[in-house]
Amino acid sequence: MNKLTLPLKKEEIRALKAGQSVLLSGIVYTARDAAHKILAELIKNRKKPPVSLKNITIYYAGPAPSPRNQVIGSCGPTTSARMDIFTPALLRSGVKAMIGKGRRSKEVKDSIIKYKAVYFLAPAGCGALLSKKITKKKMVAYKNLGPEAIYELEVKDFPVIVGIDSKGGDIFKKRRRPR
Amino acid sequence: MKKLPVSDITKLISGLCIEANVDLRPDLKKAISGALKREKSKSAKGVLRLLLENAAIASKNRIAICQDTGMAVVFMEIGQDVRLVGGSLKNAVNKGVKDGYKKGYLRKSVVRSPIVRENTKTNTPAILHTEIVRGKAVRVWVMPKGFGSENKSKIRMLNPSDGEKGIIDFVTRAVKEAGPEACPPFVLGVGIGGTFDHAAGLAKKALLRRIDKKNPDLRSRALEKKIMDKVNSLGIGPMGMGGKTTVFGVNILSSATHIAGLPVAVNINCHATRSAYGVL
């Protein structure tokens, strides 16, 4: 299986094709509804976000609390579509990769092509399994949001599938009939 | 008259919150294994294997199956020969949820106001449904309901002339729109009849039935099969990557309704359909 280290290089992103399985290692930042709303607002007002968005990977996730002796609780992807209205602004600001679940809007797909980014799918509803691929967790911003805060996570061989590639190839557009 | 301290209810609910979130229901495990045998596509098989592996890791490490440990929906059947003592039932239920979510390291996903959206940090208030029944038992079901699938649930006031076909078409459309976001394969709770609110309540309650247990109502059982066949022919499949298994089960609860109406509600639940039961 294809192994990649984050942040992704331009040519690595270009080579990815929808449907391909990849293991990711490196740093990702969690952000979901509330954090996206704040980040989009900051971008609009030309203020500095709490983390540099340049080349980062965003993971749409709100982890469960870390049990004793475990790095993190259950931590799977949330529905990406709720972030769609904020995503073009974030891609314009330098975000290169997103990890989530489900389909995206046309606007998001167009922005992915425009900014040469990539959208990955993580196995949905497998938060327990994915928590074992996370080796570090650090609170970065908006602690008061609880599970919606921004966390910096270090992942190791985190399993994803390319959902939308940088040319606009979309895994959900090639829906097959049951065999 | 039997006296029951509400603190017993708190203790029971706390434990049920953890059990429901950590141990995947046996009927769901069975459904995943069954689908694994039926599916031919590599991607569908791969996803189903991950689901089993995920359930095993959750159980072994005592962590949540899914990080969305839901809003806690509590169903209670309270025997009319029981007297609850020692405080308010509602507070006791909420304390049970608060304790369970803290002790089980479960995510707190409840915001106080739908507009202001400030996290209560306790996963309370819970949604509480109570019914007074005969006898002196108190039965409790805890259903942690995740919102990836809740958001895709729908209700429709059909016309009586729409009949079974109308119901099947409505549910099928809802599943199609839910797609990969709501974490298929789903379990569908379908409430038919009653009033607007009652149909939705029935749809939620229907999810408590084990999907390997047959519906005692024969007409509903036949309709469940028709819906299941139709929906599984959509080909959405596990994680929406294509396959024969788009739903694991369809559970119908129906009720008397008005001469002018045919309310139908479908409560979509993800492959981690969770609930736990206890009795006092």
Chai-1 contact restraints between the chains, C-beta under 6 A:
chainA,res_idxA,chainB,res_idxB,connection_type,confidence,min_distance_angstrom,max_distance_angstrom,comment,restraint_id
A,P63,B,Q67,contact,1.0,0.0,6.0,A-B,restraint_1
A,A64,B,A64,contact,1.0,0.0,6.0,A-B,restraint_2
A,A64,B,Q67,contact,1.0,0.0,6.0,A-B,restraint_3
A,A64,B,L106,contact,1.0,0.0,6.0,A-B,restraint_4
A,A64,B,R107,contact,1.0,0.0,6.0,A-B,restraint_5
A,P65,B,Y105,contact,1.0,0.0,6.0,A-B,restraint_6
A,P67,B,Y105,contact,1.0,0.0,6.0,A-B,restraint_7
A,G73,B,I63,contact,1.0,0.0,6.0,A-B,restraint_8
A,G73,B,Y105,contact,1.0,0.0,6.0,A-B,restraint_9
A,S74,B,I63,contact,1.0,0.0,6.0,A-B,restraint_10
A,S74,B,A64,contact,1.0,0.0,6.0,A-B,restraint_11
A,S74,B,C66,contact,1.0,0.0,6.0,A-B,restraint_12
A,S74,B,Q67,contact,1.0,0.0,6.0,A-B,restraint_13
A,C75,B,Q67,contact,1.0,0.0,6.0,A-B,restraint_14
A,G76,B,C66,contact,1.0,0.0,6.0,A-B,restraint_15
A,G76,B,Q67,contact,1.0,0.0,6.0,A-B,restraint_16
A,T79,B,G148,contact,1.0,0.0,6.0,A-B,restraint_17
A,T79,B,E181,contact,1.0,0.0,6.0,A-B,restraint_18
A,A81,B,E181,contact,1.0,0.0,6.0,A-B,restraint_19
A,G102,B,P180,contact,1.0,0.0,6.0,A-B,restraint_20
A,G102,B,E181,contact,1.0,0.0,6.0,A-B,restraint_21
A,P123,B,L50,contact,1.0,0.0,6.0,A-B,restraint_22
A,A124,B,C183,contact,1.0,0.0,6.0,A-B,restraint_23
A,A124,B,M239,contact,1.0,0.0,6.0,A-B,restraint_24
A,G125,B,C66,contact,1.0,0.0,6.0,A-B,restraint_25
A,G125,B,C183,contact,1.0,0.0,6.0,A-B,restraint_26
A,G125,B,C270,contact,1.0,0.0,6.0,A-B,restraint_27
A,G125,B,H271,contact,1.0,0.0,6.0,A-B,restraint_28
A,G125,B,A272,contact,1.0,0.0,6.0,A-B,restraint_29
A,C126,B,L50,contact,1.0,0.0,6.0,A-B,restraint_30
A,C126,B,N54,contact,1.0,0.0,6.0,A-B,restraint_31
A,G127,B,C66,contact,1.0,0.0,6.0,A-B,restraint_32
A,G127,B,Q67,contact,1.0,0.0,6.0,A-B,restraint_33
A,A128,B,N54,contact,1.0,0.0,6.0,A-B,restraint_34
A,A128,B,I57,contact,1.0,0.0,6.0,A-B,restraint_35
A,A128,B,A58,contact,1.0,0.0,6.0,A-B,restraint_36
A,A128,B,I63,contact,1.0,0.0,6.0,A-B,restraint_37
A,A128,B,I65,contact,1.0,0.0,6.0,A-B,restraint_38
A,L129,B,E53,contact,1.0,0.0,6.0,A-B,restraint_39
A,L129,B,N54,contact,1.0,0.0,6.0,A-B,restraint_40
A,L129,B,I57,contact,1.0,0.0,6.0,A-B,restraint_41
A,G146,B,K108,contact,1.0,0.0,6.0,A-B,restraint_42
A,G146,B,N119,contact,1.0,0.0,6.0,A-B,restraint_43
A,G146,B,K121,contact,1.0,0.0,6.0,A-B,restraint_44
A,P147,B,R107,contact,1.0,0.0,6.0,A-B,restraint_45
A,R176,B,G242,contact,1.0,0.0,6.0,A-B,restraint_46
A,R177,B,G235,contact,1.0,0.0,6.0,A-B,restraint_47
A,P178,B,G235,contact,1.0,0.0,6.0,A-B,restraint_48
A,P178,B,K244,contact,1.0,0.0,6.0,A-B,restraint_49
A,R179,B,K40,contact,1.0,0.0,6.0,A-B,restraint_50
A,R179,B,S41,contact,1.0,0.0,6.0,A-B,restraint_51
